[in-house]
Every structure is written in structure tokens, then in C-alpha cells.
């Protein structure tokens, strides 16, 4: 059920750890690889971010 919500094309905010510090990214999901457990995101300015699912703290 949670993975289905991640595939919707709406803006989400993700809090995650980056180099030991808490960071935030707001954008849309561009890809989800369950085998490698990687989430790809893209914001309004077309900046991209790739995260391991274990780095994610919360999704809003």
C-alpha cells in the first residue's frame, strides 16, 4: 500500500540523512527500484536525487 502511494505523480517531501546530517528534499518520484532499494526523485527545477530507502527518515 505504501509503495503504491510512492508511484503517484504528486509533490512529496522526504527527510533523509546525508553525510550524517538531516536534509529535506521536495519533489516527485521519478523511479523506484525495489531490487536495489533505490528511490529517484526530481524537483521543479529538474534537479535529481537518488536515495537508498534505508536513508529515508520520513515522507510527507
N, C-alpha and C positions, 0 to 999 in steps of 0.2 A: 504494500500500500504506500509506503514512504517513497519507494523508487518511482512509482507512477507519478507522484506529485513532483518529483525532480525533473521529469521529462516535459512538463508543461512549459510553454513559452512565455513565462511571466517573470518580472523582476524579483530577485530574491537577494537577501543579504546573508553572507556567510562570515562567521567569525572563525578564525583559524590561527594556528601557531606558525610563525615564520621566524626561523633562527632564534627560537626561544622567546620571542615577543608576540603578544596578541595583536592580530591585524584583522581588518574588515574589508570585504570586497562586495560590491553591489553590482549585479549584472544578471545575465540569462545563461542557462545551461546550454552549452554547445555540444557536449558529448559526455557519455558515461560509459566507462569500460569496467565491467564487473569482474572480469578475469584478473586484470592488473590492479583493480580497485582505485581507479583514477577518475577524477571529475574535472572536466574542462569547462571554463566559464569565459564569457565575453561581455564587456560593459558597453555603454552607449558610444564611447569613443573608439570602439573596436580594439581596446586593449584586451589581451587574453591572459588567463591564469590557469595553470594546471595544478591540482592538489591531489594528494593521496587522501583517501577517505579517513584514515586514522588521524590526520592533521586537523580535521574539522571539529570545532567545539560546538557550534550551534548554527542552525539555519532558520532564518526568519522569512 
